[in-house]
């Protein structure tokens, strides 16, 4: 059985908006459809959603499903930190495409700070993640993949997610099975859990899926 990552990790979009402008951005499409904010290029902080972080139903929450951490103001992050301190057994996941634009000397142990890498040319982002964010947990999302990522330095990486592009964009990119297994094999050598997203069904068979979570995320 192939699971959806949202079965375990709940999206809570504390901040909505991003000015990076990726051609494959589903969040921008959703904002255009539902008109959540007037201008998606300008991140907006929804402070009223902070109370949702007290919900114990899920053991892990993704807070950047419709934003990029590089676009967050420090005051927003500080308010999220206060909730994280109150819920230390819950894990909070942050993701960025621009770790070179972030400098965080202080984070909390139940924070997971990750970077999106889409091609072999972007591997240096993993170094920026480790250099610029002082965290206990680092993770990498390879989605979408535009080429073979090659050899990786996975030092201090706690989790890896692999996916492919969704939606109906013209010239849509599809992850190739040899690309994703190159990443998986390198992660396996270092005993790093890997989650292959359900969108890969069709690129690989159902019985080939590896869907692992860090032990901190619970069963």
Backbone as JSON Lines, residues from 0, in Angstrom:
{"i":0,"aa":"X","n":[0.83,-1.2,0.0],"ca":[0.0,0.0,0.0],"c":[0.87,1.25,0.0]}
{"i":1,"aa":"X","n":[0.54,2.21,-0.86],"ca":[1.28,3.46,-0.94],"c":[0.54,4.52,-0.14]}
{"i":2,"aa":"X","n":[1.25,5.17,0.77],"ca":[0.64,6.16,1.62],"c":[0.9,7.57,1.1]}
{"i":3,"aa":"X","n":[-0.03,8.48,1.39],"ca":[0.17,9.9,1.12],"c":[0.93,10.49,2.3]}
{"i":4,"aa":"X","n":[1.9,11.34,2.02],"ca":[2.72,11.9,3.09],"c":[1.86,12.7,4.07]}
{"i":5,"aa":"X","n":[0.72,13.2,3.59],"ca":[-0.17,13.98,4.44],"c":[-0.92,13.12,5.45]}
{"i":6,"aa":"X","n":[-0.83,11.78,5.31],"ca":[-1.42,10.91,6.3],"c":[-0.69,11.02,7.64]}
{"i":7,"aa":"X","n":[0.56,11.4,7.59],"ca":[1.39,11.5,8.78],"c":[1.69,12.96,9.13]}
{"i":8,"aa":"X","n":[1.94,13.77,8.1],"ca":[2.34,15.17,8.31],"c":[1.2,16.09,7.89]}
{"i":9,"aa":"X","n":[0.79,16.94,8.8],"ca":[-0.3,17.88,8.55],"c":[0.26,19.23,8.09]}
{"i":10,"aa":"X","n":[-0.28,19.77,7.01],"ca":[0.09,21.1,6.56],"c":[-0.67,22.15,7.35]}
{"i":11,"aa":"X","n":[0.05,23.08,7.96],"ca":[-0.55,24.26,8.55],"c":[0.18,25.47,7.98]}
{"i":12,"aa":"X","n":[-0.49,26.2,7.12],"ca":[0.15,27.28,6.4],"c":[0.09,28.58,7.2]}
{"i":13,"aa":"X","n":[1.0,28.69,8.16],"ca":[1.09,29.88,9.02],"c":[1.41,31.12,8.17]}
{"i":14,"aa":"X","n":[2.24,30.91,7.16],"ca":[2.61,31.98,6.23],"c":[2.21,31.54,4.83]}
{"i":15,"aa":"X","n":[1.6,32.45,4.08],"ca":[1.24,32.17,2.69],"c":[1.83,33.26,1.81]}
{"i":16,"aa":"X","n":[2.57,32.82,0.78],"ca":[3.18,33.76,-0.14],"c":[4.66,33.48,-0.34]}
{"i":17,"aa":"X","n":[5.13,33.7,-1.56],"ca":[6.54,33.45,-1.9],"c":[6.86,34.21,-3.18]}
{"i":18,"aa":"X","n":[8.04,34.83,-3.22],"ca":[8.4,35.62,-4.4],"c":[9.43,34.93,-5.3]}
{"i":19,"aa":"X","n":[9.68,33.64,-5.06],"ca":[10.68,32.93,-5.88],"c":[10.19,32.76,-7.31]}
{"i":20,"aa":"X","n":[8.93,32.37,-7.48],"ca":[8.34,32.29,-8.82],"c":[8.65,31.03,-9.6]}
{"i":21,"aa":"X","n":[8.7,29.88,-8.93],"ca":[8.95,28.62,-9.63],"c":[7.8,28.33,-10.61]}
{"i":22,"aa":"X","n":[8.15,27.88,-11.79],"ca":[7.14,27.62,-12.82],"c":[6.19,26.5,-12.45]}
{"i":23,"aa":"X","n":[6.61,25.62,-11.55],"ca":[5.83,24.45,-11.18],"c":[5.14,24.62,-9.82]}
{"i":24,"aa":"X","n":[5.07,25.84,-9.3],"ca":[4.58,26.08,-7.95],"c":[3.08,25.82,-7.82]}
{"i":25,"aa":"X","n":[2.71,24.78,-7.09],"ca":[1.3,24.46,-6.88],"c":[0.66,25.45,-5.91]}
{"i":26,"aa":"X","n":[1.46,25.99,-4.98],"ca":[0.92,26.92,-3.99],"c":[0.41,28.2,-4.65]}
{"i":27,"aa":"X","n":[1.15,28.69,-5.62],"ca":[0.72,29.89,-6.35],"c":[-0.58,29.62,-7.11]}
{"i":28,"aa":"X","n":[-0.67,28.43,-7.71],"ca":[-1.9,28.06,-8.43],"c":[-3.08,28.0,-7.47]}
{"i":29,"aa":"X","n":[-2.86,27.41,-6.27],"ca":[-3.93,27.32,-5.28],"c":[-4.37,28.7,-4.81]}
{"i":30,"aa":"X","n":[-3.4,29.6,-4.64],"ca":[-3.74,30.94,-4.19],"c":[-4.55,31.68,-5.25]}
{"i":31,"aa":"X","n":[-4.19,31.46,-6.5],"ca":[-4.93,32.09,-7.6],"c":[-6.37,31.55,-7.63]}
{"i":32,"aa":"X","n":[-6.52,30.28,-7.3],"ca":[-7.84,29.65,-7.33],"c":[-8.72,30.08,-6.16]}
{"i":33,"aa":"X","n":[-8.11,30.12,-4.95],"ca":[-8.9,30.36,-3.75],"c":[-8.78,31.8,-3.22]}
{"i":34,"aa":"X","n":[-7.89,32.6,-3.82],"ca":[-7.73,34.01,-3.45],"c":[-7.47,34.18,-1.95]}
{"i":35,"aa":"X","n":[-6.53,33.38,-1.43],"ca":[-6.2,33.46,-0.02],"c":[-5.52,34.78,0.33]}
{"i":36,"aa":"X","n":[-4.63,35.24,-0.55],"ca":[-3.98,36.54,-0.37],"c":[-4.12,37.33,-1.67]}
{"i":37,"aa":"X","n":[-3.99,38.65,-1.56],"ca":[-4.14,39.5,-2.74],"c":[-2.96,39.41,-3.69]}
{"i":38,"aa":"X","n":[-1.76,39.2,-3.12],"ca":[-0.54,39.16,-3.93],"c":[0.36,38.06,-3.38]}
{"i":39,"aa":"X","n":[0.44,36.95,-4.09],"ca":[1.2,35.81,-3.59],"c":[2.69,36.12,-3.47]}
{"i":40,"aa":"X","n":[3.17,37.13,-4.17],"ca":[4.59,37.5,-4.1],"c":[4.97,38.1,-2.75]}
{"i":41,"aa":"X","n":[3.97,38.52,-1.97],"ca":[4.23,39.13,-0.67],"c":[3.75,38.17,0.42]}
{"i":42,"aa":"X","n":[4.66,37.55,1.17],"ca":[4.25,36.62,2.23],"c":[3.41,37.31,3.31]}
{"i":43,"aa":"X","n":[2.37,36.6,3.75],"ca":[1.46,37.11,4.77],"c":[1.45,36.13,5.94]}
{"i":44,"aa":"X","n":[1.56,36.66,7.16],"ca":[1.57,35.85,8.38],"c":[0.15,35.78,8.94]}
{"i":45,"aa":"X","n":[-0.36,34.55,9.14],"ca":[-1.7,34.35,9.69],"c":[-1.57,33.94,11.15]}
{"i":46,"aa":"X","n":[-1.49,34.94,12.01],"ca":[-1.24,34.69,13.43],"c":[-2.35,33.87,14.08]}
{"i":47,"aa":"X","n":[-3.56,33.99,13.57],"ca":[-4.69,33.26,14.15],"c":[-4.52,31.75,14.03]}
{"i":48,"aa":"X","n":[-3.66,31.3,13.12],"ca":[-3.45,29.86,12.93],"c":[-2.48,29.26,13.96]}
{"i":49,"aa":"X","n":[-1.84,30.1,14.76],"ca":[-0.89,29.59,15.75],"c":[-1.55,28.6,16.71]}
{"i":50,"aa":"X","n":[-2.81,28.83,17.04],"ca":[-3.51,27.94,17.97],"c":[-3.64,26.53,17.41]}
{"i":51,"aa":"X","n":[-3.55,26.39,16.08],"ca":[-3.65,25.07,15.47],"c":[-2.44,24.2,15.8]}
{"i":52,"aa":"X","n":[-1.34,24.84,16.2],"ca":[-0.12,24.09,16.51],"c":[-0.24,23.35,17.84]}
{"i":53,"aa":"X","n":[-1.3,23.62,18.61],"ca":[-1.53,22.91,19.87],"c":[-2.25,21.58,19.67]}
{"i":54,"aa":"X","n":[-2.71,21.33,18.45],"ca":[-3.45,20.1,18.15],"c":[-2.52,18.89,18.26]}
{"i":55,"aa":"X","n":[-2.86,17.93,19.09],"ca":[-2.0,16.75,19.31],"c":[-2.35,15.59,18.38]}
{"i":56,"aa":"X","n":[-3.25,15.83,17.43],"ca":[-3.67,14.72,16.56],"c":[-2.51,14.22,15.71]}
{"i":57,"aa":"X","n":[-1.67,15.16,15.24],"ca":[-0.52,14.79,14.42],"c":[0.77,15.0,15.22]}
{"i":58,"aa":"X","n":[1.76,14.19,14.91],"ca":[3.04,14.32,15.59],"c":[4.02,15.17,14.8]}
{"i":59,"aa":"X","n":[3.66,15.57,13.57],"ca":[4.53,16.4,12.74],"c":[3.7,17.34,11.89]}
{"i":60,"aa":"X","n":[4.15,18.58,11.77],"ca":[3.46,19.6,10.99],"c":[4.43,20.26,10.02]}
{"i":61,"aa":"X","n":[4.0,20.41,8.77],"ca":[4.75,21.19,7.79],"c":[4.2,22.61,7.81]}
{"i":62,"aa":"X","n":[5.1,23.58,8.02],"ca":[4.67,24.97,8.17],"c":[4.97,25.83,6.95]}
{"i":63,"aa":"X","n":[5.58,25.25,5.93],"ca":[5.96,26.04,4.75],"c":[5.38,25.45,3.46]}
{"i":64,"aa":"X","n":[4.2,24.86,3.55],"ca":[3.6,24.27,2.36],"c":[3.21,25.29,1.31]}
{"i":65,"aa":"X","n":[3.0,26.55,1.73],"ca":[2.65,27.61,0.79],"c":[3.51,28.85,1.01]}
{"i":66,"aa":"X","n":[4.73,28.61,1.44],"ca":[5.69,29.7,1.62],"c":[7.09,29.12,1.58]}
{"i":67,"aa":"X","n":[8.08,30.0,1.67],"ca":[9.47,29.58,1.75],"c":[10.06,30.23,3.01]}
{"i":68,"aa":"X","n":[10.8,29.48,3.79],"ca":[11.32,30.0,5.04],"c":[12.14,31.27,4.84]}
{"i":69,"aa":"X","n":[12.77,31.4,3.68],"ca":[13.58,32.6,3.42],"c":[12.74,33.87,3.37]}
{"i":70,"aa":"X","n":[11.43,33.72,3.2],"ca":[10.54,34.88,3.14],"c":[9.89,35.23,4.47]}
{"i":71,"aa":"X","n":[10.18,34.44,5.51],"ca":[9.6,34.68,6.83],"c":[10.35,35.8,7.55]}
{"i":72,"aa":"X","n":[9.6,36.62,8.28],"ca":[10.22,37.59,9.17],"c":[10.59,36.88,10.48]}
{"i":73,"aa":"X","n":[11.65,37.37,11.11],"ca":[12.11,36.74,12.35],"c":[11.02,36.77,13.42]}
{"i":74,"aa":"X","n":[10.24,37.84,13.47],"ca":[9.18,37.94,14.48],"c":[8.13,36.84,14.29]}
{"i":75,"aa":"X","n":[7.88,36.44,13.02],"ca":[6.94,35.35,12.77],"c":[7.5,34.04,13.31]}
{"i":76,"aa":"X","n":[8.77,33.81,13.01],"ca":[9.42,32.58,13.46],"c":[9.46,32.53,14.98]}
{"i":77,"aa":"X","n":[9.7,33.66,15.62],"ca":[9.75,33.69,17.08],"c":[8.41,33.28,17.69]}
{"i":78,"aa":"X","n":[7.31,33.71,17.09],"ca":[5.99,33.35,17.6],"c":[5.71,31.86,17.4]}
{"i":79,"aa":"X","n":[6.21,31.3,16.3],"ca":[6.09,29.86,16.09],"c":[6.95,29.11,17.1]}
{"i":80,"aa":"X","n":[8.14,29.63,17.38],"ca":[9.03,29.01,18.37],"c":[8.33,28.88,19.73]}
{"i":81,"aa":"X","n":[7.57,29.9,20.11],"ca":[6.88,29.85,21.4],"c":[5.92,28.66,21.46]}
{"i":82,"aa":"X","n":[5.23,28.41,20.37],"ca":[4.34,27.25,20.3],"c":[5.13,25.94,20.3]}
{"i":83,"aa":"X","n":[6.26,25.95,19.63],"ca":[7.09,24.75,19.6],"c":[7.61,24.4,20.99]}
{"i":84,"aa":"X","n":[7.92,25.41,21.77],"ca":[8.37,25.17,23.14],"c":[7.27,24.55,23.99]}
{"i":85,"aa":"X","n":[6.04,24.92,23.71],"ca":[4.89,24.4,24.47],"c":[4.53,22.97,24.05]}
{"i":86,"aa":"X","n":[5.01,22.56,22.88],"ca":[4.66,21.24,22.31],"c":[5.93,20.53,21.87]}
{"i":87,"aa":"X","n":[6.77,20.22,22.83],"ca":[8.11,19.73,22.51],"c":[8.13,18.33,21.92]}
{"i":88,"aa":"X","n":[7.03,17.58,22.06],"ca":[7.0,16.23,21.49],"c":[6.43,16.23,20.07]}
{"i":89,"aa":"X","n":[6.03,17.39,19.59],"ca":[5.56,17.54,18.22],"c":[6.69,18.09,17.38]}
{"i":90,"aa":"X","n":[6.82,17.58,16.14],"ca":[7.89,18.0,15.24],"c":[7.36,19.03,14.24]}
{"i":91,"aa":"X","n":[8.16,20.06,13.97],"ca":[7.74,21.15,13.08],"c":[8.73,21.27,11.93]}
{"i":92,"aa":"X","n":[8.21,21.2,10.71],"ca":[9.04,21.09,9.51],"c":[9.03,22.39,8.73]}
{"i":93,"aa":"X","n":[10.22,22.87,8.39],"ca":[10.4,24.08,7.59],"c":[11.2,23.72,6.34]}
{"i":94,"aa":"X","n":[10.9,24.4,5.24],"ca":[11.56,24.09,3.98],"c":[11.89,25.39,3.25]}
{"i":95,"aa":"X","n":[13.02,25.39,2.56],"ca":[13.42,26.56,1.78],"c":[14.12,26.15,0.49]}
{"i":96,"aa":"X","n":[14.01,26.99,-0.51],"ca":[14.78,26.84,-1.74],"c":[15.98,27.78,-1.74]}
{"i":97,"aa":"X","n":[16.04,28.67,-0.7],"ca":[17.09,29.68,-0.66],"c":[17.79,29.7,0.69]}
{"i":98,"aa":"X","n":[18.48,28.63,1.04],"ca":[19.18,28.62,2.33],"c":[20.3,29.65,2.4]}
{"i":99,"aa":"X","n":[20.77,30.11,1.24],"ca":[21.82,31.14,1.22],"c":[21.3,32.49,1.7]}
{"i":100,"aa":"X","n":[19.96,32.65,1.75],"ca":[19.35,33.91,2.18],"c":[18.94,33.88,3.65]}
{"i":101,"aa":"X","n":[19.26,32.8,4.35],"ca":[18.83,32.61,5.73],"c":[20.05,32.55,6.65]}
{"i":102,"aa":"X","n":[19.89,33.13,7.84],"ca":[20.9,32.99,8.88],"c":[20.2,32.76,10.2]}
{"i":103,"aa":"X","n":[20.23,31.53,10.69],"ca":[19.59,31.19,11.95],"c":[20.62,30.55,12.87]}
{"i":104,"aa":"X","n":[21.05,31.3,13.86],"ca":[22.02,30.78,14.83],"c":[21.33,29.99,15.93]}
{"i":105,"aa":"X","n":[20.02,30.22,16.09],"ca":[19.27,29.54,17.15],"c":[18.02,28.89,16.56]}
{"i":106,"aa":"X","n":[17.84,27.61,16.85],"ca":[16.62,26.89,16.5],"c":[16.27,25.99,17.67]}
{"i":107,"aa":"X","n":[15.16,25.28,17.56],"ca":[14.72,24.37,18.62],"c":[14.87,22.92,18.16]}
{"i":108,"aa":"X","n":[15.05,22.02,19.12],"ca":[15.35,20.63,18.77],"c":[14.2,19.93,18.07]}
{"i":109,"aa":"X","n":[12.96,20.41,18.22],"ca":[11.84,19.79,17.51],"c":[11.55,20.5,16.19]}
{"i":110,"aa":"X","n":[12.52,21.27,15.72],"ca":[12.42,21.89,14.4],"c":[13.23,21.12,13.38]}
{"i":111,"aa":"X","n":[12.64,20.91,12.2],"ca":[13.3,20.2,11.09],"c":[13.46,21.2,9.94]}
{"i":112,"aa":"X","n":[14.7,21.48,9.6],"ca":[14.99,22.52,8.61],"c":[15.54,21.87,7.35]}
{"i":113,"aa":"X","n":[14.83,22.12,6.24],"ca":[15.18,21.41,5.01],"c":[15.37,22.32,3.82]}
{"i":114,"aa":"X","n":[15.91,21.73,2.77],"ca":[16.15,22.45,1.53],"c":[15.58,21.64,0.37]}
{"i":115,"aa":"X","n":[15.06,22.34,-0.63],"ca":[14.6,21.69,-1.86],"c":[15.72,21.73,-2.88]}
{"i":116,"aa":"X","n":[16.04,20.58,-3.43],"ca":[17.07,20.45,-4.46],"c":[16.44,19.78,-5.67]}
{"i":117,"aa":"X","n":[16.52,20.42,-6.83],"ca":[15.85,19.9,-8.02],"c":[16.8,19.41,-9.1]}
{"i":118,"aa":"X","n":[18.09,19.71,-8.97],"ca":[19.04,19.3,-10.02],"c":[20.45,19.22,-9.46]}
{"i":119,"aa":"X","n":[21.34,18.63,-10.23],"ca":[22.73,18.49,-9.81],"c":[23.39,19.85,-9.61]}
{"i":120,"aa":"X","n":[22.9,20.88,-10.29],"ca":[23.47,22.23,-10.17],"c":[23.12,22.88,-8.84]}
{"i":121,"aa":"X","n":[22.16,22.32,-8.13],"ca":[21.7,22.93,-6.88],"c":[22.24,22.24,-5.63]}
{"i":122,"aa":"X","n":[23.16,21.3,-5.8],"ca":[23.65,20.55,-4.64],"c":[24.32,21.43,-3.6]}
{"i":123,"aa":"X","n":[24.86,22.57,-4.01],"ca":[25.51,23.46,-3.06],"c":[24.53,24.0,-2.02]}
{"i":124,"aa":"X","n":[23.24,23.95,-2.34],"ca":[22.23,24.41,-1.38],"c":[22.27,23.58,-0.09]}
{"i":125,"aa":"X","n":[22.66,22.33,-0.2],"ca":[22.76,21.47,1.0],"c":[23.85,22.01,1.92]}
{"i":126,"aa":"X","n":[24.95,22.48,1.35],"ca":[26.02,23.08,2.14],"c":[25.55,24.37,2.81]}
{"i":127,"aa":"X","n":[24.81,25.21,2.07],"ca":[24.29,26.45,2.64],"c":[23.34,26.16,3.79]}
{"i":128,"aa":"X","n":[22.53,25.1,3.66],"ca":[21.61,24.72,4.72],"c":[22.36,24.46,6.02]}
{"i":129,"aa":"X","n":[23.41,23.65,5.93],"ca":[24.17,23.29,7.13],"c":[24.97,24.47,7.68]}
{"i":130,"aa":"X","n":[25.45,25.32,6.78],"ca":[26.28,26.46,7.2],"c":[25.46,27.58,7.82]}
{"i":131,"aa":"X","n":[24.27,27.81,7.29],"ca":[23.51,29.01,7.67],"c":[22.43,28.78,8.73]}
{"i":132,"aa":"X","n":[22.08,27.51,8.94],"ca":[21.04,27.21,9.93],"c":[21.61,26.23,10.95]}
{"i":133,"aa":"X","n":[21.64,26.66,12.18],"ca":[22.13,25.81,13.27],"c":[20.96,24.98,13.8]}
{"i":134,"aa":"X","n":[20.89,23.73,13.4],"ca":[19.73,22.9,13.74],"c":[20.16,21.49,14.13]}
{"i":135,"aa":"X","n":[19.29,20.83,14.88],"ca":[19.53,19.43,15.24],"c":[19.17,18.52,14.09]}
{"i":136,"aa":"X","n":[18.12,18.89,13.33],"ca":[17.63,18.04,12.25],"c":[17.64,18.78,10.93]}
{"i":137,"aa":"X","n":[18.29,18.17,9.93],"ca":[18.27,18.69,8.56],"c":[17.59,17.66,7.66]}
{"i":138,"aa":"X","n":[16.88,18.14,6.65],"ca":[16.29,17.21,5.69],"c":[16.38,17.81,4.29]}
{"i":139,"aa":"X","n":[16.23,16.96,3.29],"ca":[16.29,17.39,1.89],"c":[15.07,16.85,1.16]}
{"i":140,"aa":"X","n":[14.45,17.72,0.36],"ca":[13.37,17.3,-0.53],"c":[13.86,17.4,-1.97]}
{"i":141,"aa":"X","n":[13.86,16.3,-2.67],"ca":[14.23,16.25,-4.09],"c":[12.93,16.18,-4.89]}
{"i":142,"aa":"X","n":[12.38,17.34,-5.22],"ca":[11.09,17.39,-5.9],"c":[10.84,18.77,-6.5]}
{"i":143,"aa":"X","n":[10.59,18.86,-7.81],"ca":[10.78,17.8,-8.8],"c":[12.27,17.63,-9.13]}
{"i":144,"aa":"X","n":[12.61,16.51,-9.71],"ca":[13.99,16.26,-10.13],"c":[14.1,16.47,-11.64]}
{"i":145,"aa":"X","n":[15.04,17.31,-12.04],"ca":[15.22,17.61,-13.45],"c":[16.38,16.83,-14.09]}
{"i":146,"aa":"X","n":[17.22,16.22,-13.25],"ca":[18.32,15.41,-13.8],"c":[18.85,14.48,-12.71]}
{"i":147,"aa":"X","n":[19.88,13.72,-13.06],"ca":[20.53,12.84,-12.08],"c":[21.34,13.71,-11.13]}
{"i":148,"aa":"X","n":[21.06,13.61,-9.85],"ca":[21.67,14.48,-8.86],"c":[23.15,14.18,-8.65]}
{"i":149,"aa":"X","n":[23.58,12.96,-9.0],"ca":[24.98,12.6,-8.83],"c":[25.32,12.23,-7.41]}
{"i":150,"aa":"X","n":[26.57,12.44,-7.02],"ca":[27.03,12.09,-5.68],"c":[26.67,13.19,-4.69]}
{"i":151,"aa":"X","n":[26.24,12.77,-3.5],"ca":[25.75,13.72,-2.49],"c":[26.57,13.64,-1.21]}
{"i":152,"aa":"X","n":[26.72,14.78,-0.55],"ca":[27.26,14.82,0.8],"c":[26.07,14.88,1.75]}
{"i":153,"aa":"X","n":[25.77,13.77,2.39],"ca":[24.59,13.66,3.26],"c":[24.94,13.74,4.74]}
{"i":154,"aa":"X","n":[26.07,14.35,5.04],"ca":[26.48,14.52,6.43],"c":[25.41,15.29,7.21]}
{"i":155,"aa":"X","n":[25.01,14.73,8.34],"ca":[24.05,15.35,9.27],"c":[22.62,15.43,8.74]}
{"i":156,"aa":"X","n":[22.34,14.78,7.63],"ca":[20.98,14.78,7.09],"c":[20.16,13.71,7.82]}
{"i":157,"aa":"X","n":[18.96,14.08,8.3],"ca":[18.14,13.18,9.1],"c":[16.98,12.55,8.34]}
{"i":158,"aa":"X","n":[16.65,13.1,7.18],"ca":[15.5,12.58,6.43],"c":[15.59,13.08,5.0]}
{"i":159,"aa":"X","n":[15.08,12.25,4.06],"ca":[15.06,12.6,2.63],"c":[13.68,12.28,2.07]}
{"i":160,"aa":"X","n":[13.14,13.22,1.28],"ca":[11.88,13.03,0.57],"c":[12.14,13.13,-0.93]}
{"i":161,"aa":"X","n":[11.57,12.21,-1.7],"ca":[11.75,12.22,-3.16],"c":[10.37,12.23,-3.81]}
{"i":162,"aa":"X","n":[10.2,13.11,-4.79],"ca":[8.93,13.17,-5.5],"c":[9.12,13.57,-6.95]}
{"i":163,"aa":"X","n":[8.03,13.86,-7.61],"ca":[8.08,14.3,-8.99],"c":[7.09,15.46,-9.16]}
{"i":164,"aa":"X","n":[7.16,16.13,-10.27],"ca":[6.28,17.28,-10.5],"c":[4.83,16.82,-10.68]}
{"i":165,"aa":"X","n":[3.93,17.57,-10.05],"ca":[2.5,17.3,-10.2],"c":[1.87,18.4,-11.05]}
{"i":166,"aa":"X","n":[0.58,18.26,-11.32],"ca":[-0.1,19.27,-12.12],"c":[-0.01,18.98,-13.6]}
{"i":167,"aa":"X","n":[-0.44,19.93,-14.41],"ca":[-0.53,19.75,-15.85],"c":[0.27,20.8,-16.62]}
{"i":168,"aa":"X","n":[1.36,21.25,-16.05],"ca":[2.16,22.28,-16.71],"c":[2.73,21.78,-18.03]}
{"i":169,"aa":"X","n":[2.78,22.68,-19.01],"ca":[3.42,22.35,-20.28],"c":[4.9,22.09,-20.03]}
{"i":170,"aa":"X","n":[5.46,21.09,-20.72],"ca":[6.86,20.69,-20.52],"c":[7.12,20.18,-19.1]}
{"i":171,"aa":"X","n":[6.12,19.57,-18.53],"ca":[6.22,19.01,-17.18],"c":[7.38,18.04,-17.08]}
{"i":172,"aa":"X","n":[8.09,18.08,-15.94],"ca":[9.24,17.22,-15.71],"c":[8.82,15.96,-14.97]}
{"i":173,"aa":"X","n":[9.41,14.84,-15.34],"ca":[9.14,13.57,-14.66],"c":[10.45,13.0,-14.1]}
{"i":174,"aa":"X","n":[10.42,12.67,-12.83],"ca":[11.57,12.04,-12.2],"c":[11.78,10.65,-12.8]}
{"i":175,"aa":"X","n":[13.01,10.3,-13.11],"ca":[13.32,8.97,-13.64],"c":[13.7,8.03,-12.5]}
{"i":176,"aa":"X","n":[13.34,6.77,-12.67],"ca":[13.54,5.81,-11.59],"c":[15.01,5.68,-11.22]}
{"i":177,"aa":"X","n":[15.93,5.76,-12.2],"ca":[17.34,5.64,-11.87],"c":[17.84,6.84,-11.07]}
{"i":178,"aa":"X","n":[17.22,8.0,-11.26],"ca":[17.59,9.19,-10.48],"c":[17.2,9.03,-9.02]}
{"i":179,"aa":"X","n":[15.98,8.55,-8.8],"ca":[15.51,8.44,-7.42],"c":[16.23,7.32,-6.69]}
{"i":180,"aa":"X","n":[16.56,6.23,-7.4],"ca":[17.27,5.14,-6.73],"c":[18.73,5.49,-6.46]}
{"i":181,"aa":"X","n":[19.3,6.38,-7.24],"ca":[20.64,6.87,-6.94],"c":[20.63,7.58,-5.58]}
{"i":182,"aa":"X","n":[19.62,8.41,-5.35],"ca":[19.5,9.1,-4.07],"c":[19.22,8.11,-2.95]}
{"i":183,"aa":"X","n":[18.28,7.2,-3.18],"ca":[17.93,6.23,-2.15],"c":[19.12,5.38,-1.74]}
{"i":184,"aa":"X","n":[19.89,4.92,-2.69],"ca":[21.03,4.05,-2.38],"c":[22.08,4.78,-1.54]}
{"i":185,"aa":"X","n":[22.29,6.06,-1.84],"ca":[23.24,6.84,-1.04],"c":[22.71,7.05,0.38]}
{"i":186,"aa":"X","n":[21.41,7.29,0.49],"ca":[20.81,7.47,1.82],"c":[20.87,6.17,2.62]}
{"i":187,"aa":"X","n":[20.61,5.06,1.95],"ca":[20.62,3.76,2.63],"c":[21.99,3.46,3.23]}
{"i":188,"aa":"X","n":[23.05,3.85,2.53],"ca":[24.41,3.63,3.03],"c":[24.64,4.33,4.36]}
{"i":189,"aa":"X","n":[23.91,5.43,4.59],"ca":[24.07,6.21,5.82],"c":[22.9,6.02,6.77]}
{"i":190,"aa":"X","n":[22.02,5.05,6.48],"ca":[20.87,4.74,7.33],"c":[19.95,5.94,7.52]}
{"i":191,"aa":"X","n":[19.78,6.72,6.46],"ca":[18.89,7.87,6.49],"c":[17.52,7.44,5.98]}
{"i":192,"aa":"X","n":[16.44,7.67,6.73],"ca":[15.11,7.3,6.25],"c":[14.72,8.08,5.01]}
{"i":193,"aa":"X","n":[14.05,7.4,4.09],"ca":[13.64,7.99,2.8],"c":[12.15,7.81,2.62]}
{"i":194,"aa":"X","n":[11.48,8.87,2.19],"ca":[10.06,8.77,1.86],"c":[9.89,9.07,0.38]}
{"i":195,"aa":"X","n":[9.44,8.07,-0.39],"ca":[9.11,8.26,-1.8],"c":[7.64,8.65,-1.89]}
{"i":196,"aa":"X","n":[7.37,9.83,-2.44],"ca":[6.01,10.35,-2.45],"c":[5.11,9.58,-3.41]}
{"i":197,"aa":"X","n":[3.84,9.58,-3.07],"ca":[2.84,8.81,-3.82],"c":[2.77,9.22,-5.28]}
{"i":198,"aa":"X","n":[3.23,10.44,-5.61],"ca":[3.18,10.9,-7.0],"c":[4.12,10.12,-7.91]}
{"i":199,"aa":"X","n":[5.01,9.34,-7.33],"ca":[5.95,8.53,-8.13],"c":[5.3,7.26,-8.67]}
{"i":200,"aa":"X","n":[4.07,6.97,-8.25],"ca":[3.39,5.78,-8.73],"c":[3.21,5.89,-10.25]}
{"i":201,"aa":"X","n":[3.69,4.88,-10.95],"ca":[3.72,4.91,-12.41],"c":[5.15,5.01,-12.91]}
{"i":202,"aa":"X","n":[5.97,5.74,-12.15],"ca":[7.41,5.77,-12.44],"c":[8.06,4.54,-11.81]}
{"i":203,"aa":"X","n":[7.58,4.2,-10.62],"ca":[7.96,2.93,-9.99],"c":[6.68,2.19,-9.59]}
{"i":204,"aa":"X","n":[6.81,0.89,-9.4],"ca":[5.66,0.06,-9.05],"c":[5.34,0.19,-7.56]}
{"i":205,"aa":"X","n":[4.12,-0.14,-7.21],"ca":[3.67,0.01,-5.83],"c":[4.56,-0.77,-4.86]}
{"i":206,"aa":"X","n":[4.98,-1.97,-5.27],"ca":[5.79,-2.78,-4.36],"c":[7.23,-2.31,-4.23]}
{"i":207,"aa":"X","n":[7.61,-1.28,-4.99],"ca":[8.97,-0.74,-4.93],"c":[9.08,0.46,-3.99]}
{"i":208,"aa":"X","n":[7.96,0.97,-3.53],"ca":[7.98,2.18,-2.73],"c":[8.69,1.98,-1.4]}
{"i":209,"aa":"X","n":[9.5,2.96,-1.04],"ca":[10.09,3.06,0.29],"c":[9.48,4.31,0.92]}
{"i":210,"aa":"X","n":[8.8,4.14,2.04],"ca":[8.13,5.27,2.69],"c":[8.46,5.26,4.19]}
{"i":211,"aa":"X","n":[9.56,5.86,4.49],"ca":[10.09,5.85,5.85],"c":[10.02,7.25,6.46]}
{"i":212,"aa":"X","n":[9.74,7.31,7.76],"ca":[9.74,8.56,8.51],"c":[10.79,8.47,9.61]}
{"i":213,"aa":"X","n":[11.31,9.59,10.03],"ca":[12.18,9.59,11.23],"c":[11.39,9.06,12.43]}
{"i":214,"aa":"X","n":[12.08,8.45,13.36],"ca":[11.41,7.87,14.54],"c":[10.72,8.95,15.35]}
{"i":215,"aa":"X","n":[11.19,10.19,15.26],"ca":[10.58,11.28,16.03],"c":[9.16,11.61,15.56]}
{"i":216,"aa":"X","n":[8.82,11.17,14.35],"ca":[7.48,11.45,13.81],"c":[6.43,10.45,14.31]}
{"i":217,"aa":"X","n":[6.86,9.45,15.06],"ca":[5.93,8.47,15.59],"c":[5.61,7.38,14.59]}
{"i":218,"aa":"X","n":[4.68,6.52,14.97],"ca":[4.31,5.38,14.12],"c":[3.43,5.85,12.95]}
